[in-house]
Amino acid sequence: MRAAAPPPPPDWDAVERLEKTLSPVALERIESAVEQIVEAKQRGGKVAVVTGSGPNIHEGVTTLVAELMRAGIVDGVTTSSAVIAHEMAGVLDRVKRVDGREVGVAGALLPHGGSFELTEMTGPALAKLGEELALDEGLIERLGQAPGRSVIKAAGNLGYPMGLHMERLAAVVLRLAKKRGESFELVAGMGADERTMLGAGARSGRAVLVTIPQLVGGGAVGLAIGDSISISERSERLAAMLGEADVIIESAVALTQEIHDGPFETHTGHGMWAAWDGQPTWSLEGKSLVRIDLDPALEKVWQAERDDQGVQEAINSGQPKTKLFEVPFRMEMSGFARLAGSVAVTGDIGAVWPVMARRLAKALGVELSFVSHPQDTALGQSMREWIVNEIQPMDRERMLSTAG
């Protein structure tokens, strides 16, 4: 593999200016979260991050989380199978999007709109890929000649040939994982770029796991992840990670109540019967739970609980919370609002994460070599270009030599 270019040095002045775009309430909540994280780390505690899909990839958050893992601030990560698939393929790709019918792809295979994508790769990178995947050279040539538009998007996915390569490579990773009795995520991480969460986790011994509600997605990668270890084993490993964490940060992710339940959480979840029967369980009680989310309904419900314990009273009286609060009530709002140590940060993760990282690095005296920026800024666009050019798809041979 070629030597990687270092990331552009963090522009902390730009991040400081970014703080001014956030509301005073958001900044107050960020500071509260930072204080809890710093307090936990200074006494030897742990921090886990629960990430969602799309925005976390596009805003550079997953790359920042990988850097926070390298720096020893984040101790474990849960994510989606889609994020795993994208990180395996190099996080972000530049693809050329064309009309698939014009290059001979059957209309029945094409998604809505009929577009088909060519992963734009250098000659050497394409040749290396050709050693592992039988390439349709004619299709690649037709895609190159067809009119289309070049865009940056989540890596792999529906781009040819990288998306197909990851689908096929998933079977190789799965065989190795089963042979070793390990999760798909750990084995894939052995060949992944160290600037991905997968790669950072495998190199540092920090767990990276897909949660059960987030298994669906990522095509064959998601299926292989689900097949690598049993649902029960996955639940136990997730419970162990979250149970050991003093602070849990949720980043633009849905279904978190189901992630917490696991089904071994006893404070707001459904772990009572597991505990009754003597199984290992864990509790959110006493933990700090930070949620970064743009949904204003979460703030409304969280504040209602702070004002007069409205959520708990609704549960005690059996009232429907959706009608009581007049908001679309997601299940996780209940457990989150009622947890004494929860912090609701209503804001764009693209802005919140770099601001939080700056304050953490300063408070803990840690040097970070990468910081993300919102994708709709000039620095964010440069960041995305760097990810496309420098973060590499997973190396099959390195994975085989490490895990074989």
ZABA-925875 format. One record per residue (C-alpha): residue number from 1; residue in three letters; x, y, z. Coordinates in steps of 0.001 Angstrom, whole numbers. Layout:
residues N
R   k   r    east   north      up
R NUM ALA       X       Y       Z
...
This chain:
residues 404
R   k   r    east   north      up
R   1 MET       0       0       0
R   2 ARG    1176    3529    -692
R   3 ALA    2186    5768    2186
R   4 ALA    -801    7723    3425
R   5 ALA    -737   11501    3505
R   6 PRO   -1392   12916    6965
R   7 PRO   -4708   14666    7540
R   8 PRO   -4765   18446    7422
R   9 PRO   -3851   19731   10897
R  10 PRO   -6872   20599   13061
R  11 ASP   -7979   24185   12562
R  12 TRP   -9055   24911   16119
R  13 ASP   -9662   28588   15326
R  14 ALA  -12277   27503   12770
R  15 VAL  -13865   25198   15337
R  16 GLU  -13942   28053   17832
R  17 ARG  -15745   30161   15237
R  18 LEU  -18101   27244   14668
R  19 GLU  -19143   27455   18317
R  20 LYS  -20728   30818   17583
R  21 THR  -23181   29141   15185
R  22 LEU  -24619   26962   17955
R  23 SER  -27318   28138   20338
R  24 PRO  -26427   29041   23935
R  25 VAL  -28489   26064   25113
R  26 ALA  -26607   23679   22820
R  27 LEU  -23261   25042   24023
R  28 GLU  -24363   24678   27639
R  29 ARG  -25307   21039   27026
R  30 ILE  -22045   20361   25171
R  31 GLU  -20104   21746   28119
R  32 SER  -22115   19545   30487
R  33 ALA  -21303   16510   28344
R  34 VAL  -17612   17439   28205
R  35 GLU  -17446   17815   31982
R  36 GLN  -18948   14369   32489
R  37 ILE  -16591   12773   29953
R  38 VAL  -13546   14475   31457
R  39 GLU  -14548   13465   34974
R  40 ALA  -14973    9851   33862
R  41 LYS  -11660    9699   31980
R  42 GLN   -9691   11327   34797
R  43 ARG  -10788    8607   37216
R  44 GLY  -10106    5827   34738
R  45 GLY  -13676    5440   33489
R  46 LYS  -14831    4568   29987
R  47 VAL  -16718    6265   27164
R  48 ALA  -18785    4450   24533
R  49 VAL  -20182    5968   21348
R  50 VAL  -23416    4756   19722
R  51 THR  -23372    5942   16115
R  52 GLY  -26015    5961   13436
R  53 SER  -25413    5728    9695
R  54 GLY  -25412    8318    6870
R  55 PRO  -24784   11689    8520
R  56 ASN  -22041   10277   10745
R  57 ILE  -20133    9160    7641
R  58 HIS  -20744   12306    5574
R  59 GLU  -19932   14784    8339
R  60 GLY  -16630   13052    9149
R  61 VAL  -17917   12000   12576
R  62 THR  -16907    8348   12221
R  63 THR  -13395    9453   11214
R  64 LEU  -13263   11767   14236
R  65 VAL  -14483    8972   16518
R  66 ALA  -11663    6776   15157
R  67 GLU   -9207    9541   16103
R  68 LEU  -10759    9788   19579
R  69 MET  -10280    6018   19912
R  70 ARG   -6619    6371   18938
R  71 ALA   -6247    9151   21510
R  72 GLY   -7766    6982   24244
R  73 ILE  -10880    9106   24788
R  74 VAL  -13411    6662   23269
R  75 ASP  -13230    3082   24550
R  76 GLY  -15880    1315   22471
R  77 VAL  -18264    1908   19590
R  78 THR  -21571     519   18410
R  79 THR  -22725    1292   14905
R  80 SER  -24736      43   11929
R  81 SER  -23893   -2598    9350
R  82 ALA  -24090     157    6718
R  83 VAL  -21289    2078    8449
R  84 ILE  -19200   -1104    8603
R  85 ALA  -19699   -1620    4859
R  86 HIS  -18737    1994    4121
R  87 GLU  -15637    1858    6330
R  88 MET  -14546   -1384    4673
R  89 ALA  -14771     409    1327
R  90 GLY  -12848    3492    2508
R  91 VAL  -15556    5657    4162
R  92 LEU  -16238    8008    1223
R  93 ASP  -15875    7467   -2531
R  94 ARG  -16050    9711   -5547
R  95 VAL  -18384    8097   -8063
R  96 LYS  -19617    8973  -11509
R  97 ARG  -23403    8664  -11690
R  98 VAL  -24872    7832  -15109
R  99 ASP  -28084    6488  -16610
R 100 GLY  -27638    2747  -16177
R 101 ARG  -29784    1865  -19160
R 102 GLU  -27436    3763  -21462
R 103 VAL  -24502    1537  -20455
R 104 GLY  -26412   -1730  -20804
R 105 VAL  -27496   -2453  -17233
R 106 ALA  -30893   -4144  -17073
R 107 GLY  -33586   -1742  -15905
R 108 ALA  -34902   -4323  -13415
R 109 LEU  -31571   -4128  -11541
R 110 LEU  -31507    -346  -11269
R 111 PRO  -32787    1670   -8308
R 112 HIS  -35474    4335   -8592
R 113 GLY  -34343    6928  -11114
R 114 GLY  -32288    4452  -13116
R 115 SER  -28859    5680  -12055
R 116 PHE  -25748    3495  -11981
R 117 GLU  -22422    4465  -10469
R 118 LEU  -18785    4004  -11376
R 119 THR  -16324    4142   -8494
R 120 GLU  -13679    6591   -9680
R 121 MET  -10327    4949   -8934
R 122 THR   -6731    5413  -10031
R 123 GLY   -5256    2888  -12458
R 124 PRO   -3072    1150   -9823
R 125 ALA   -5976     916   -7370
R 126 LEU   -8233    -546  -10036
R 127 ALA   -5532   -3027  -11082
R 128 LYS   -5089   -4153   -7475
R 129 LEU   -8821   -4623   -7147
R 130 GLY   -8760   -6651  -10369
R 131 GLU   -6531   -9204   -8618
R 132 GLU   -9414  -10048   -6301
R 133 LEU  -12510   -9408   -8432
R 134 ALA  -13189  -10299  -12062
R 135 LEU  -13769   -6850  -13519
R 136 ASP  -16122   -6136  -16411
R 137 GLU  -13699   -3980  -18380
R 138 GLY  -16304   -3235  -21040
R 139 LEU  -18757   -1905  -18469
R 140 ILE  -16061     234  -16884
R 141 GLU  -15180    1679  -20294
R 142 ARG  -18818    2411  -21126
R 143 LEU  -19316    4062  -17746
R 144 GLY  -16237    6187  -18293
R 145 GLN  -17471    7394  -21686
R 146 ALA  -21112    7966  -20735
R 147 PRO  -22310   11442  -19723
R 148 GLY  -22778   11722  -15993
R 149 ARG  -22108   13591  -12795
R 150 SER  -19260   13089  -10318
R 151 VAL  -20266   13155   -6632
R 152 ILE  -18828   12168   -3264
R 153 LYS  -20907    9620   -1395
R 154 ALA  -20628    6840    1172
R 155 ALA  -18041    4354     -89
R 156 GLY  -18890    1050   -1718
R 157 ASN  -22667     939   -1629
R 158 LEU  -24035     828   -5222
R 159 GLY  -20833    1940   -6947
R 160 TYR  -19183    -454   -9410
R 161 PRO  -16826   -2150   -8805
R 162 MET  -16222   -1246   -5139
R 163 GLY  -19745   -2033   -3941
R 164 LEU  -19713   -5480   -5564
R 165 HIS  -16193   -6119   -4240
R 166 MET  -17336   -5471    -661
R 167 GLU  -20322   -7794   -1126
R 168 ARG  -17994  -10594   -2244
R 169 LEU  -15318   -9806     346
R 170 ALA  -17914  -10107    3112
R 171 ALA  -18020  -13880    2523
R 172 VAL  -14237  -14108    3023
R 173 VAL  -14421  -12105    6254
R 174 LEU  -17285  -14275    7494
R 175 ARG  -15373  -17519    6946
R 176 LEU  -12412  -16157    8901
R 177 ALA  -14642  -14846   11680
R 178 LYS  -16337  -18208   12108
R 179 LYS  -12994  -20011   12061
R 180 ARG  -11670  -17760   14831
R 181 GLY  -14898  -17518   16808
R 182 GLU  -14737  -13727   16494
R 183 SER  -17120  -11053   15315
R 184 PHE  -17118  -10009   11671
R 185 GLU  -16280   -6484   12803
R 186 LEU  -13034   -7481   14520
R 187 VAL  -11785   -9580   11601
R 188 ALA  -12668   -6896    9032
R 189 GLY  -10927   -4353   11256
R 190 MET   -7660   -6286   10926
R 191 GLY   -7566   -5253    7274
R 192 ALA   -9276   -1877    7579
R 193 ASP   -7596    1508    7383
R 194 GLU   -6467    2606   10846
R 195 ARG   -8364    5889   10408
R 196 THR  -11690    4060   10416
R 197 MET  -13462    3009   13587
R 198 LEU  -13031    -594   12439
R 199 GLY   -9287    -219   12005
R 200 ALA   -8753    1835   15144
R 201 GLY  -10726    -666   17203
R 202 ALA   -8861   -3728   15919
R 203 ARG   -5462   -2125   16492
R 204 SER   -6218    -871   19995
R 205 GLY   -8295   -3755   21310
R 206 ARG  -11396   -1573   21605
R 207 ALA  -14676   -3193   20639
R 208 VAL  -16588   -2073   17557
R 209 LEU  -19938   -3851   17294
R 210 VAL  -23068   -3543   15206
R 211 THR  -26200   -3411   17337
R 212 ILE  -29053   -5791   16653
R 213 PRO  -31542   -3095   15518
R 214 GLN  -28867   -1839   13097
R 215 LEU  -28004   -5202   11540
R 216 VAL  -30290   -4681    8558
R 217 GLY  -28386   -2732    5924
R 218 GLY  -25045   -2910    4212
R 219 GLY  -26192   -5661    1816
R 220 ALA  -24208   -8890    2158
R 221 VAL  -22010   -7203    4763
R 222 GLY  -24990   -6859    7099
R 223 LEU  -25975  -10490    6595
R 224 ALA  -22415  -11655    7226
R 225 ILE  -22176   -9556   10382
R 226 GLY  -25381  -11160   11634
R 227 ASP  -24118  -14652   10799
R 228 SER  -20673  -14239   12384
R 229 ILE  -21774  -14591   16011
R 230 SER  -25155  -15495   17461
R 231 ILE  -27762  -12920   18463
R 232 SER  -27323  -13944   22105
R 233 GLU  -23539  -13563   21936
R 234 ARG  -23890  -10179   20238
R 235 SER  -26349   -9046   22906
R 236 GLU  -23968  -10111   25676
R 237 ARG  -21012   -8328   24088
R 238 LEU  -23015   -5144   23576
R 239 ALA  -24268   -5302   27166
R 240 ALA  -20698   -5703   28416
R 241 MET  -19485   -2686   26421
R 242 LEU  -22313    -405   27499
R 243 GLY  -22256   -1725   31054
R 244 GLU  -18576    -833   31428
R 245 ALA  -19089    2693   30053
R 246 ASP  -19547    5624   32422
R 247 VAL  -20622    7903   29572
R 248 ILE  -22562    6840   26468
R 249 ILE  -22742    9286   23541
R 250 GLU  -25508    8716   20990
R 251 SER  -24853   10333   17614
R 252 ALA  -27771   10687   15173
R 253 VAL  -29089    7188   15784
R 254 ALA  -32610    5764   16082
R 255 LEU  -33968    2820   18093
R 256 THR  -31608    3459   20997
R 257 GLN  -34057    2087   23565
R 258 GLU  -33807   -1274   21811
R 259 ILE  -30012    -903   21725
R 260 HIS  -29947    -320   25479
R 261 ASP  -32452   -3060   26266
R 262 GLY  -30317   -5533   24546
R 263 PRO  -32231   -7394   26421
R 264 PHE  -30057   -7119   29550
R 265 GLU  -30561   -3518   30758
R 266 THR  -32549   -3244   34010
R 267 HIS  -33069     477   34708
R 268 THR  -35267    1553   31790
R 269 GLY  -35197   -1623   29710
R 270 HIS  -36469   -5181   29831
R 271 GLY  -33653   -6972   31659
R 272 MET  -35551   -7807   34830
R 273 TRP  -36321  -11401   33914
R 274 ALA  -32757  -12037   32783
R 275 ALA  -31571  -10760   36171
R 276 TRP  -34306  -12811   37874
R 277 ASP  -32870  -15947   36290
R 278 GLY  -29306  -15045   37251
R 279 GLN  -27983  -13923   33883
R 280 PRO  -25414  -11101   33702
R 281 THR  -27216   -7776   33279
R 282 TRP  -26330   -4104   33347
R 283 SER  -28007    -825   34285
R 284 LEU  -28130    2708   32919
R 285 GLU  -28624    3989   36463
R 286 GLY  -25827    6369   37410
R 287 LYS  -24503    6645   33869
R 288 SER  -24279    9761   31714
R 289 LEU  -26218    9443   28466
R 290 VAL  -25520   12183   25903
R 291 ARG  -27722   12319   22817
R 292 ILE  -26853   14510   19817
R 293 ASP  -29960   14837   17657
R 294 LEU  -31735   17416   15507
R 295 ASP  -35203   16292   16613
R 296 PRO  -36773   19126   18684
R 297 ALA  -39345   16646   20022
R 298 LEU  -36606   14954   22031
R 299 GLU  -35789   18262   23720
R 300 LYS  -39471   18877   24475
R 301 VAL  -39964   15491   26114
R 302 TRP  -36632   15684   27982
R 303 GLN  -37564   19124   29334
R 304 ALA  -41049   17949   30331
R 305 GLU  -39493   15296   32529
R 306 ARG  -37148   17865   34082
R 307 ASP  -40041   20251   34796
R 308 ASP  -42544   17935   36458
R 309 GLN  -41609   14300   35748
R 310 GLY  -44208   14284   32986
R 311 VAL  -42875   11157   31280
R 312 GLN  -42719    9094   34456
R 313 GLU  -46189   10250   35472
R 314 ALA  -47545    9224   32078
R 315 ILE  -46017    5782   32517
R 316 ASN  -47312    5469   36073
R 317 SER  -50850    6324   34973
R 318 GLY  -50732    4347   31725
R 319 GLN  -51370    7400   29570
R 320 PRO  -50362    7444   25873
R 321 LYS  -47285    9672   25725
R 322 THR  -47784   10647   22076
R 323 LYS  -51078   12381   22869
R 324 LEU  -49936   13757   26197
R 325 PHE  -46931   15609   24745
R 326 GLU  -48377   16191   21256
R 327 VAL  -45193   15014   19518
R 328 PRO  -44329   11941   17453
R 329 PHE  -43073    9851   20364
R 330 ARG  -40124    7611   19567
R 331 MET  -39693    4776   22027
R 332 GLU  -36217    5863   23144
R 333 MET  -37514    9225   24361
R 334 SER  -39031    7542   27387
R 335 GLY  -35905    5942   28777
R 336 PHE  -33695    8853   27781
R 337 ALA  -35890   11529   29373
R 338 ARG  -36242    9600   32626
R 339 LEU  -32527    8929   33063
R 340 ALA  -31135   11388   35612
R 341 GLY  -27787   11574   33835
R 342 SER  -29117   12258   30344
R 343 VAL  -28059   15316   28350
R 344 ALA  -29992   16379   25256
R 345 VAL  -27855   18235   22699
R 346 THR  -30171   19512   19966
R 347 GLY  -27967   20352   17013
R 348 ASP  -26248   19276   13827
R 349 ILE  -23713   16519   14554
R 350 GLY  -21451   18102   11936
R 351 ALA  -21058   21126   14207
R 352 VAL  -21497   19557   17649
R 353 TRP  -18779   16899   17333
R 354 PRO  -15821   19148   16416
R 355 VAL  -16819   21638   19123
R 356 MET  -17024   18828   21662
R 357 ALA  -13706   17355   20456
R 358 ARG  -11947   20712   20832
R 359 ARG  -13125   21116   24399
R 360 LEU  -12258   17511   25279
R 361 ALA   -8764   17736   23824
R 362 LYS   -8090   20954   25729
R 363 ALA   -9475   19676   29029
R 364 LEU   -7651   16334   28847
R 365 GLY   -4413   17685   27393
R 366 VAL   -4667   15395   24376
R 367 GLU   -3277   16107   20909
R 368 LEU   -5657   15228   18065
R 369 SER   -4353   14852   14523
R 370 PHE   -7793   15068   12899
R 371 VAL  -10957   17046   13495
R 372 SER  -14112   16963   11401
R 373 HIS  -15950   19979   10000
R 374 PRO  -19529   20375    8727
R 375 GLN  -19734   19134    5155
R 376 ASP  -21408   22354    3962
R 377 THR  -18333   24446    4844
R 378 ALA  -15122   24943    2872
R 379 LEU  -13137   23038    5512
R 380 GLY  -15749   20287    5480
R 381 GLN  -15424   19945    1719
R 382 SER  -11637   19737    2034
R 383 MET  -12060   17143    4780
R 384 ARG  -14274   15023    2549
R 385 GLU  -11776   15242    -321
R 386 TRP   -9009   14092    2036
R 387 ILE  -11105   11125    3193
R 388 VAL  -11828   10155    -427
R 389 ASN   -8163   10382   -1427
R 390 GLU   -6440    9021    1666
R 391 ILE   -8601    6587    3656
R 392 GLN   -8150    3310    1830
R 393 PRO  -10487     341    1347
R 394 MET   -9693   -2613    3575
R 395 ASP   -6696   -4677    2579
R 396 ARG   -7675   -8323    2057
R 397 GLU   -4102   -9616    2253
R 398 ARG   -3369   -7747    5476
R 399 MET   -6537   -9182    6994
R 400 LEU   -5596  -12709    5919
R 401 SER   -2046  -12440    7227
R 402 THR   -3211  -11001   10548
R 403 ALA   -6222  -13205   11150
R 404 GLY   -5440  -16330    9122
